[in-house]
């Protein structure tokens, strides 16, 4: 038997990080088993059916390493509408489903303290198909439905506690439960790996598999992803869009490594591991069923580690979208002709150790490419206190006299200027840093001045001195 798994997102305008985690787990499991990964877009909801949203899913999968052409699909659920209706008809003709004309208000009116959901009112009325009549599945009165789950063991559900659920609406269109089952049957899916939130639907889907005469798949319900308050991640409340993390400057390798740790851990006391190790070691039966905390602070630290591990040339290339702008990343504050690749390459090793996401590269290097620095007024007020004017005057004179414009000479010169005024280097360099870069923190000052150059440095120091008059 060839293992076939599927990832079946709905096009909703964003790609949820929890969905990305499930996609990666399906992808790895299929590779380990020599199987097939199937992508199916569940597009039957017209409000969620836009081509650009589907493209967003494909692009996000590309980014995390599930590239187009390496999987089967994408298929579109809407293309299988005929098979969905045919399956509903088979269930009706076989006595496994019946028509019901109860409205929601009717059902609610008959629901008492001991009654959960629909009470089976139309089960034996023998209603024919008709406008406004929903088709309900005839759930067995006795017995149990056992779900074989690679993560959760064998959850068992009493059939008498499962209501006769709707499988086709009053207009004849099948609901998600049935469409999902029929699609998995049509595509030969052998294993369904998905989030825990789908577990309550699983006994109903398994009953449908049985009623349609097909062996159900093996299930694996991985833990729900939660925020710091242990609430399920919500797009209305939490930062959940994979694209947002990508456009902020998280590395794909860091993101997919972190996502795979949501409910699972590699061997040994380690978390940052090569993807090849994750592909080799990941096991569904080792996934912890408890909710998995998506810790954005930890992810940020993870990403910083990955950035620092890049070869400098790769780091330079990774920063390029933020230095030039793209369709999804805003252009930097300088004009294209103002950007100097050589200057950036010179400071790149310094910046690489100081940023956690790639978007932070812009405020760290903007002073190199703007005609005038962007002054942080709070930083200016903090640095330009009494004595700052005198220090800037002395620094200008000393820097003008330097024979060699290099970091070591610049540091020694300013250190001497500060010492003459009873200031340690840290205090002496604060006014200079703000005058030249606009900020109190940033890249190492003297290496920055070396790359900026004598003329531009002196021009900014003089401008700052004029402002202090």
C-alpha angles and dihedrals in degrees: 000000000000112000112236122185129177139207110205114183126172115232100247102155095264137053110236117224088227089057090049089054091052092047091053092048091051090046095052094044091052092049092048091052096043086245140134131270112212124198115206123178110212096212104154092113102086092204089060098043111100124137092226091056091053089049087052090058092049092047093049091050089050089053096054092047104267096118128197112261093031094085139044115265150323092233121180121225091215089066090066098054091116092055091048092055092044091054091050090052092050091053091050095047091047092054093248093114137034139193122257130191097189115129122219088255091053091053093047092049091056095044110108134179092277097040121090115197124317115012099208094253095155097037095108102023093098095224118182123224111284144151112296094011115127122210114236128195114240101233114207112259095219139036135036137277112225117200114205102215125180091208103034104032113229111335108195125209126193109232093217088065093055112087123222094270128205116257098172129028128234090269091055097253113137117240125237095266094061097036091052093052094046092049092051090050093048092050095045094240111185101178129033112201111182145133124298091245088077094057095093089059094049100084089051091050091046090052088053091051090051093046091051090052099245127122109250121240125256108265131219117182108191121203122281115253114239139185129238090283089054091248120139110266108263128193088217093057110018138051099255107143112112089206091059091057091046093051092046089059108264113152117241092229092053093046097050092044090053095044091054089057091062097105099349139065134199120238120284129020096307140102106178104072136151115272089241089062092050091049090052100042105036114113125179092213089059094057112116109236093211119103113280118229114226100211109192092189090055091047089052091052089047090053092049090055091051092048092052090050093058120105106252092247090054091048091053091051093045090055094051098094091056092046094050106021129236139205091284101027120069117241116257121257093259128077118255092248090054094061114101112197092194092054091049092048089053094056097033095095089053094048093045092068094050108050131075098190127030095240088069089070092082099063089042095058107021091103088068096058105034123086089228128018120254101248118219100213093206089053090048092052091048096049103035099068129135111318095025093108093052091047092050091049091053094044091052092052093045094046092048089057096051114119094196119043100206135125096255094051092044092052094048091048096051091043089057092046090052095045090055087059097043093255129134116228093260091059094040095053097049096082091043093050094050092045092052104032103020093234141082094226132042142094120352104293103225096045086050092052090049092056094041090055137226099280098048092043093052092045091056094045090052091048090052091049091053090051090055093057 
